[in-house]
Amino acid sequence: MTDVCVIGSGAGGAVVAYHAAASGARVVVLEEGRHVRTGEITHSEPAMSALLYKESGLQATVDLEMTILQGRALGGTTVINNAICFRLGDAALTRGRDVLGEWATLGARLDRARLDASYQAVERMVGVKPLGDALVADVVVPPGTP
């Protein structure tokens, strides 16, 4: 018997499933993609596109104006985002408008303190750490470079 069925195991689905289970619900998560194990990951972009991306990374909008990079694996698109975890900065929340205020009008009341507490909780759960300067490349690699 299941109380909650969550469709998708990405960032949204994982959070919903976590909170439902934490409140005592019996949860099942359905995911289109499969569980790709660490040992299956290589540095071959064509192979990884075929393995991890919906439509092998060739998904596009109907008018073909934009590519849609959508993950298809256990973990959803979070699997293909290189574990990059950014917080929304103050500029992004206030650029010409009050984003948190807009969210509140839609029923998502969240002040900066609660948002920061949520970031901290997620960062703790997934082990977010700063990326050392030695690991950040400050160069542009020309196309076709091996």
Backbone as ProteinMPNN parsed JSONL, in Angstrom:
{"seq_chain_A": "MTDVCVIGSGAGGAVVAYHAAASGARVVVLEEGRHVRTGEITHSEPAMSALLYKESGLQATVDLEMTILQGRALGGTTVINNAICFRLGDAALTRGRDVLGEWATLGARLDRARLDASYQAVERMVGVKPLGDALVADVVVPPGTP", "coords_chain_A": {"N_chain_A": [[0.842, -1.175, 0.0], [0.532, 2.204, -0.819], [0.902, 5.592, 0.088], [1.644, 7.96, -1.148], [2.503, 8.82, -4.424], [5.191, 9.736, -6.278], [6.121, 11.345, -9.182], [8.969, 11.248, -10.922], [12.383, 11.647, -10.069], [14.05, 13.754, -9.696], [15.275, 17.011, -8.646], [12.897, 18.317, -7.727], [11.017, 16.17, -7.347], [12.451, 14.523, -5.569], [12.612, 16.091, -3.259], [9.898, 16.377, -2.572], [9.243, 13.659, -2.144], [10.985, 13.064, -0.016], [10.031, 14.762, 2.081], [7.401, 13.832, 2.321], [7.825, 11.154, 3.093], [9.238, 11.619, 5.467], [7.207, 12.597, 7.012], [5.835, 10.375, 7.605], [4.424, 9.08, 5.599], [3.866, 6.434, 3.246], [5.837, 6.057, 0.53], [6.261, 5.988, -2.989], [8.505, 6.348, -5.647], [8.483, 7.134, -8.994], [10.448, 6.774, -11.853], [11.532, 7.612, -15.065], [14.044, 7.139, -16.189], [16.977, 5.048, -15.667], [18.899, 3.665, -12.881], [21.987, 4.866, -12.951], [25.116, 3.757, -12.435], [28.087, 4.809, -10.677], [30.442, 3.703, -11.775], [29.767, 3.441, -14.428], [29.968, 5.881, -15.583], [31.721, 7.867, -17.83], [34.272, 9.818, -19.551], [33.406, 10.267, -22.068], [31.714, 12.246, -24.108], [29.703, 11.805, -26.188], [28.818, 9.189, -25.505], [27.925, 9.548, -22.863], [25.926, 11.443, -23.246], [24.041, 9.925, -24.633], [23.476, 8.051, -22.663], [22.596, 9.471, -20.355], [20.903, 11.639, -20.968], [17.633, 12.753, -21.862], [16.27, 11.738, -24.911], [18.834, 11.433, -25.888], [20.132, 13.849, -25.521], [19.291, 15.414, -27.571], [16.87, 16.64, -27.529], [14.442, 19.118, -28.238], [12.697, 22.304, -28.406], [9.399, 22.664, -29.862], [9.517, 24.457, -32.013], [12.14, 24.273, -32.626], [13.901, 26.156, -31.673], [15.29, 26.074, -29.32], [17.453, 24.007, -27.454], [16.705, 21.379, -25.229], [18.025, 20.354, -22.372], [17.595, 17.677, -20.676], [17.694, 15.482, -18.026], [17.694, 11.886, -17.922], [17.593, 9.715, -15.849], [17.983, 7.983, -12.719], [17.513, 10.345, -10.348], [17.11, 12.37, -12.023], [17.457, 15.475, -13.786], [19.341, 16.502, -12.101], [21.464, 14.784, -12.091], [22.979, 15.371, -14.336], [23.951, 17.887, -13.983], [26.479, 18.378, -13.018], [26.749, 18.44, -10.249], [26.559, 21.035, -9.352], [25.875, 23.586, -7.153], [24.245, 26.383, -6.555], [23.363, 29.273, -4.698], [20.586, 31.464, -4.871], [21.388, 34.748, -5.384], [21.123, 38.004, -3.768], [20.773, 39.924, -5.782], [19.56, 38.466, -7.854], [17.135, 37.918, -6.717], [15.937, 40.36, -6.502], [16.113, 41.831, -8.802], [14.81, 44.304, -10.353], [12.331, 43.562, -9.474], [10.302, 42.118, -6.859], [10.954, 39.092, -6.085], [10.519, 37.146, -4.032], [8.248, 38.282, -2.919], [6.464, 38.02, -5.069], [6.302, 35.231, -5.172], [4.99, 34.841, -2.748], [2.434, 35.862, -3.301], [1.493, 33.808, -4.787], [1.096, 31.872, -2.998], [3.348, 30.738, -1.913], [4.901, 31.442, 0.621], [7.819, 32.775, 1.646], [10.499, 33.911, 3.345], [13.717, 35.599, 3.315], [15.307, 34.522, 5.37], [14.143, 31.981, 5.852], [14.544, 30.872, 3.329], [17.365, 30.812, 3.238], [17.813, 29.032, 5.378], [16.695, 26.747, 4.283], [18.414, 26.329, 2.098], [20.758, 25.74, 3.574], [20.011, 23.337, 4.843], [19.641, 21.584, 2.644], [22.207, 21.699, 1.515], [23.686, 20.517, 3.56], [22.572, 17.93, 3.534], [23.279, 16.911, 0.991], [25.968, 17.241, 0.931], [27.353, 19.629, 0.098], [30.161, 21.495, -0.837], [32.607, 24.137, -0.948], [34.163, 24.857, -4.081], [37.492, 24.418, -4.72], [39.954, 26.876, -5.69], [41.935, 25.78, -7.291], [40.649, 23.942, -8.828], [39.08, 25.256, -10.608], [38.778, 26.231, -13.864], [39.943, 28.958, -15.6], [39.726, 29.544, -18.296], [39.001, 29.608, -21.807], [38.144, 27.004, -23.842], [38.948, 26.382, -27.105], [36.665, 25.381, -29.742], [36.857, 22.054, -30.987], [39.236, 21.402, -29.821], [41.27, 18.829, -28.644]], "CA_chain_A": [[0.0, 0.0, 0.0], [1.29, 3.448, -0.938], [0.145, 6.81, 0.377], [2.046, 9.027, -2.063], [3.268, 8.428, -5.611], [5.896, 10.896, -6.818], [6.585, 11.115, -10.542], [10.251, 11.904, -11.158], [13.304, 11.581, -8.931], [14.964, 14.893, -9.744], [15.287, 17.934, -7.511], [11.544, 18.516, -7.205], [10.455, 14.909, -6.872], [13.202, 14.04, -4.414], [12.224, 16.891, -2.087], [8.527, 15.989, -2.222], [9.3, 12.305, -1.591], [11.658, 13.139, 1.284], [9.143, 15.346, 3.091], [6.259, 12.933, 2.521], [8.31, 10.016, 3.879], [9.586, 12.109, 6.804], [5.966, 12.804, 7.767], [5.248, 9.069, 7.885], [3.716, 8.508, 4.448], [4.531, 5.394, 2.452], [6.096, 6.776, -0.717], [6.924, 5.34, -4.111], [8.982, 7.322, -6.628], [8.581, 6.564, -10.334], [11.445, 7.486, -12.654], [11.645, 7.099, -16.433], [15.414, 6.678, -16.416], [17.447, 3.98, -14.786], [19.966, 4.011, -11.943], [23.297, 4.789, -13.603], [26.119, 3.618, -11.372], [29.296, 5.621, -10.83], [31.381, 3.016, -12.663], [29.321, 3.555, -15.818], [30.222, 7.244, -16.042], [33.023, 8.038, -18.486], [34.48, 11.168, -20.08], [32.975, 10.276, -23.466], [30.506, 13.069, -24.198], [28.62, 11.142, -26.935], [28.29, 8.051, -24.747], [27.194, 10.049, -21.694], [24.696, 12.073, -23.741], [23.106, 8.839, -24.93], [23.129, 7.348, -21.432], [22.038, 10.285, -19.278], [19.99, 12.695, -21.404], [16.422, 12.396, -22.598], [16.492, 11.801, -26.361], [20.294, 11.491, -26.084], [20.577, 15.239, -25.524], [18.849, 16.06, -28.811], [15.51, 17.135, -27.327], [14.335, 20.55, -28.546], [11.347, 22.852, -28.425], [8.678, 22.355, -31.101], [9.995, 25.327, -33.093], [13.581, 23.996, -32.746], [14.652, 27.356, -31.293], [16.071, 25.866, -28.113], [17.73, 22.649, -27.008], [16.277, 21.115, -23.855], [18.917, 19.371, -21.765], [16.815, 17.074, -19.602], [18.247, 14.199, -17.627], [16.84, 10.696, -17.89], [18.281, 8.762, -14.982], [17.59, 8.137, -11.329], [18.054, 11.632, -9.916], [16.663, 13.36, -12.999], [18.417, 16.404, -14.373], [20.428, 16.778, -11.158], [22.588, 13.902, -12.425], [23.804, 15.933, -15.415], [24.337, 19.264, -13.691], [27.817, 18.413, -12.428], [26.657, 18.686, -8.811], [26.74, 22.465, -9.104], [24.848, 24.072, -6.234], [24.333, 27.826, -6.344], [22.264, 29.958, -4.017], [20.143, 32.695, -5.528], [21.902, 35.934, -4.711], [20.17, 39.096, -3.566], [20.496, 40.581, -7.065], [18.613, 37.639, -8.609], [15.827, 37.978, -6.053], [15.381, 41.717, -6.49], [16.401, 42.504, -10.07], [13.658, 44.973, -10.942], [11.064, 43.121, -8.901], [10.392, 41.41, -5.59], [10.663, 37.694, -6.414], [9.9, 36.486, -2.879], [6.9, 38.84, -2.822], [5.652, 37.38, -6.114], [6.04, 33.865, -4.725], [3.999, 34.917, -1.671], [1.104, 36.039, -3.893], [1.112, 32.508, -5.341], [0.929, 30.937, -1.888], [4.653, 30.234, -1.461], [5.452, 32.484, 1.493], [9.184, 32.397, 1.996], [11.366, 35.076, 3.513], [15.126, 35.293, 3.052], [15.827, 33.665, 6.441], [13.685, 30.601, 5.587], [15.228, 30.419, 2.121], [18.738, 30.473, 3.625], [17.757, 27.816, 6.192], [16.443, 25.644, 3.348], [19.689, 26.09, 1.415], [21.677, 25.08, 4.501], [19.56, 21.959, 5.045], [19.95, 20.814, 1.431], [23.668, 21.625, 1.392], [24.125, 19.515, 4.531], [22.119, 16.605, 3.099], [23.979, 16.425, -0.203], [27.406, 17.414, 1.104], [27.889, 20.725, -0.716], [31.397, 22.104, -0.351], [33.148, 25.096, -1.922], [35.098, 24.331, -5.063], [38.779, 25.089, -4.572], [40.426, 27.64, -6.846], [42.768, 24.93, -8.138], [39.785, 23.129, -9.686], [38.306, 26.117, -11.496], [39.526, 26.652, -15.055], [39.578, 30.314, -16.015], [40.13, 29.613, -19.7], [38.013, 29.172, -22.784], [38.731, 25.985, -24.705], [38.41, 26.535, -28.466], [36.004, 24.199, -30.303], [37.73, 21.143, -31.724], [40.434, 21.093, -29.051], [41.148, 17.475, -28.079]], "C_chain_A": [[0.887, 1.238, 0.0], [0.374, 4.628, -0.65], [0.394, 7.889, -0.662], [2.841, 8.423, -3.209], [3.87, 9.695, -6.205], [6.416, 10.526, -8.199], [7.851, 11.932, -10.751], [11.102, 11.948, -9.903], [14.319, 12.711, -8.931], [14.816, 15.784, -8.524], [13.901, 18.126, -6.904], [10.965, 17.254, -6.605], [11.146, 14.386, -5.629], [12.801, 14.785, -3.146], [10.821, 16.514, -1.627], [8.53, 14.613, -1.564], [9.92, 12.304, -0.196], [10.698, 13.643, 2.356], [7.923, 14.463, 3.349], [6.673, 11.745, 3.39], [8.637, 10.437, 5.309], [8.345, 12.337, 7.662], [5.229, 11.487, 8.019], [4.505, 8.423, 6.733], [4.548, 7.395, 3.811], [4.619, 5.932, 1.032], [6.711, 5.847, -1.753], [7.297, 6.447, -5.094], [9.121, 6.601, -7.961], [9.528, 7.417, -11.157], [11.555, 6.82, -14.015], [13.025, 6.495, -16.684], [15.821, 5.611, -15.416], [18.517, 4.493, -13.831], [21.309, 3.786, -12.646], [24.34, 4.797, -12.499], [27.378, 4.41, -11.71], [30.273, 4.999, -11.816], [31.005, 3.083, -14.133], [29.629, 4.922, -16.414], [31.628, 7.327, -16.623], [33.163, 9.497, -18.923], [34.129, 11.254, -21.562], [31.652, 11.032, -23.575], [29.4, 12.397, -25.014], [27.993, 9.99, -26.151], [27.458, 8.519, -23.558], [25.91, 10.764, -22.105], [23.642, 11.01, -24.0], [22.606, 8.166, -23.652], [22.287, 8.19, -20.474], [20.97, 11.292, -19.687], [18.757, 12.121, -22.092], [16.682, 12.664, -24.076], [17.974, 12.016, -26.694], [20.83, 12.917, -26.152], [20.141, 16.013, -26.749], [17.414, 16.572, -28.714], [15.482, 18.647, -27.577], [12.883, 20.996, -28.433], [10.719, 22.555, -29.78], [9.189, 23.186, -32.269], [11.5, 25.192, -33.34], [14.457, 25.2, -32.404], [15.578, 27.11, -30.11], [16.251, 24.379, -27.835], [17.278, 22.519, -25.561], [17.173, 20.014, -23.305], [18.241, 18.824, -20.516], [17.388, 15.702, -19.288], [17.215, 13.095, -17.68], [17.602, 9.604, -17.157], [17.72, 8.94, -13.58], [18.289, 9.375, -10.778], [17.692, 12.739, -10.879], [17.789, 14.237, -13.524], [19.548, 16.74, -13.41], [21.656, 15.934, -11.465], [23.516, 14.549, -13.448], [24.273, 17.352, -15.147], [25.644, 19.373, -12.927], [27.821, 18.733, -10.947], [26.91, 20.146, -8.455], [25.571, 22.955, -8.257], [25.067, 25.55, -5.963], [23.137, 28.296, -5.539], [21.864, 31.159, -4.866], [20.672, 33.872, -4.725], [20.833, 37.001, -4.575], [19.798, 39.768, -4.882], [19.466, 39.795, -7.874], [17.21, 37.711, -8.011], [15.167, 39.346, -6.136], [15.567, 42.467, -7.8], [15.124, 43.06, -10.688], [12.323, 44.551, -10.377], [11.335, 42.356, -7.611], [9.983, 39.956, -5.816], [9.985, 36.988, -5.245], [8.478, 36.997, -2.657], [5.961, 38.224, -3.852], [5.313, 35.946, -5.718], [4.949, 33.86, -3.662], [2.59, 35.074, -2.231], [0.586, 34.738, -4.503], [0.956, 31.446, -4.253], [2.222, 30.364, -1.353], [5.33, 31.322, -0.635], [6.804, 32.035, 2.014], [10.001, 33.67, 2.145], [12.82, 34.634, 3.349], [15.703, 34.356, 4.113], [15.409, 32.207, 6.226], [14.351, 30.032, 4.346], [16.652, 29.993, 2.462], [18.784, 29.201, 4.471], [17.52, 26.589, 5.309], [17.703, 25.303, 2.564], [20.635, 25.307, 2.32], [21.3, 23.619, 4.711], [19.912, 21.088, 3.845], [21.459, 20.644, 1.28], [24.241, 20.585, 2.35], [23.792, 18.109, 4.038], [22.942, 16.058, 1.943], [25.481, 16.68, -0.159], [28.027, 18.493, 0.237], [29.122, 21.307, -0.04], [31.884, 23.106, -1.39], [34.134, 24.408, -2.857], [36.395, 25.113, -4.936], [39.207, 25.784, -5.853], [41.241, 26.788, -7.803], [41.93, 24.109, -9.117], [38.99, 23.945, -10.694], [39.184, 26.572, -12.647], [39.027, 28.026, -15.481], [40.023, 30.531, -17.458], [38.961, 29.198, -20.57], [38.712, 28.19, -23.708], [38.115, 26.125, -26.089], [37.741, 25.256, -28.954], [37.003, 23.358, -31.088], [39.011, 20.796, -30.993], [40.278, 19.71, -28.445], [41.28, 17.473, -26.571]], "O_chain_A": [[1.874, 1.307, 0.733], [-0.777, 4.661, -1.086], [-0.512, 8.641, -1.021], [3.744, 7.614, -2.992], [3.147, 10.614, -6.588], [7.079, 9.501, -8.361], [7.811, 13.163, -10.756], [10.612, 12.245, -8.813], [15.335, 12.635, -8.241], [14.294, 15.359, -7.494], [13.756, 18.099, -5.682], [10.474, 17.268, -5.476], [10.491, 13.859, -4.73], [12.667, 14.18, -2.082], [10.58, 16.351, -0.431], [7.886, 14.42, -0.533], [9.432, 11.619, 0.703], [10.565, 13.029, 3.415], [7.464, 14.363, 4.487], [5.953, 11.372, 4.316], [8.351, 9.703, 6.255], [8.415, 12.279, 8.89], [4.132, 11.481, 8.577], [4.0, 7.31, 6.881], [5.778, 7.424, 3.842], [3.6, 6.227, 0.407], [7.572, 5.026, -1.437], [6.513, 7.363, -5.344], [9.798, 5.577, -8.05], [9.423, 8.644, -11.161], [11.66, 5.597, -14.105], [13.143, 5.451, -17.325], [15.107, 5.318, -14.457], [18.984, 5.625, -13.961], [21.706, 2.648, -12.898], [24.425, 5.747, -11.721], [27.688, 4.645, -12.878], [30.874, 5.716, -12.616], [31.839, 2.811, -14.996], [29.556, 5.095, -17.63], [32.6, 6.913, -15.991], [32.269, 10.31, -18.687], [34.512, 12.21, -22.236], [30.601, 10.522, -23.185], [28.248, 12.409, -24.58], [26.771, 9.837, -26.139], [26.403, 7.95, -23.276], [24.911, 10.699, -21.388], [22.48, 11.177, -23.628], [21.447, 7.76, -23.572], [21.363, 7.673, -19.847], [20.207, 11.756, -18.84], [18.837, 11.125, -22.812], [17.247, 13.695, -24.44], [18.312, 12.698, -27.661], [21.865, 13.164, -26.771], [20.57, 17.149, -26.951], [16.811, 16.905, -29.734], [16.396, 19.364, -27.171], [11.967, 20.177, -28.372], [11.423, 22.231, -30.737], [9.288, 22.687, -33.39], [12.066, 25.911, -34.163], [15.621, 25.257, -32.8], [16.543, 27.849, -29.912], [15.313, 23.593, -27.967], [17.449, 23.442, -24.764], [17.081, 18.864, -23.735], [18.303, 19.423, -19.442], [17.548, 14.865, -20.177], [16.019, 13.33, -17.507], [18.174, 8.698, -17.764], [17.057, 9.937, -13.292], [19.518, 9.439, -10.749], [17.932, 13.914, -10.599], [18.925, 13.79, -13.683], [20.602, 17.211, -13.837], [22.774, 16.327, -11.132], [24.721, 14.299, -13.427], [24.927, 17.958, -15.996], [25.883, 20.375, -12.253], [28.813, 19.253, -10.437], [27.42, 20.449, -7.376], [24.41, 22.756, -8.615], [25.977, 25.922, -5.223], [22.032, 27.775, -5.687], [22.709, 31.79, -5.502], [20.426, 33.974, -3.523], [19.769, 36.914, -5.188], [18.642, 40.143, -5.083], [18.595, 40.388, -8.511], [16.217, 37.578, -8.726], [13.972, 39.479, -5.87], [15.205, 43.641, -7.887], [14.442, 42.375, -11.451], [11.288, 45.106, -10.746], [12.475, 41.995, -7.32], [8.799, 39.625, -5.745], [8.982, 36.301, -5.439], [7.601, 36.233, -2.253], [4.802, 37.938, -3.551], [4.183, 35.495, -5.902], [4.082, 32.986, -3.662], [1.647, 34.488, -1.701], [-0.617, 34.582, -4.713], [0.715, 30.274, -4.544], [2.193, 29.568, -0.414], [6.213, 32.03, -1.12], [6.914, 31.04, 2.731], [10.174, 34.42, 1.185], [13.11, 33.441, 3.256], [16.508, 33.483, 3.787], [16.222, 31.298, 6.397], [14.688, 28.848, 4.306], [17.102, 28.933, 2.026], [19.686, 28.38, 4.305], [18.079, 25.521, 5.559], [18.027, 24.129, 2.382], [21.242, 24.327, 1.889], [22.176, 22.754, 4.754], [20.423, 19.98, 4.009], [21.93, 19.555, 0.951], [25.17, 19.858, 2.0], [24.624, 17.205, 4.114], [23.267, 14.871, 1.917], [26.189, 16.365, -1.115], [29.114, 18.298, -0.307], [29.127, 21.575, 1.161], [31.61, 22.949, -2.58], [34.849, 23.489, -2.459], [36.393, 26.34, -5.034], [38.874, 25.348, -6.955], [41.24, 27.043, -9.008], [42.449, 23.634, -10.127], [38.299, 23.381, -11.543], [40.209, 27.219, -12.438], [37.832, 28.224, -15.695], [40.614, 31.556, -17.796], [38.043, 28.517, -20.114], [39.75, 28.506, -24.29], [36.899, 26.002, -26.242], [38.192, 24.16, -28.622], [37.882, 23.889, -31.766], [39.799, 19.985, -31.48], [39.268, 19.431, -27.798], [41.201, 16.415, -25.946]]}, "name": "protein", "num_of_chains": 1, "seq": "MTDVCVIGSGAGGAVVAYHAAASGARVVVLEEGRHVRTGEITHSEPAMSALLYKESGLQATVDLEMTILQGRALGGTTVINNAICFRLGDAALTRGRDVLGEWATLGARLDRARLDASYQAVERMVGVKPLGDALVADVVVPPGTP"}
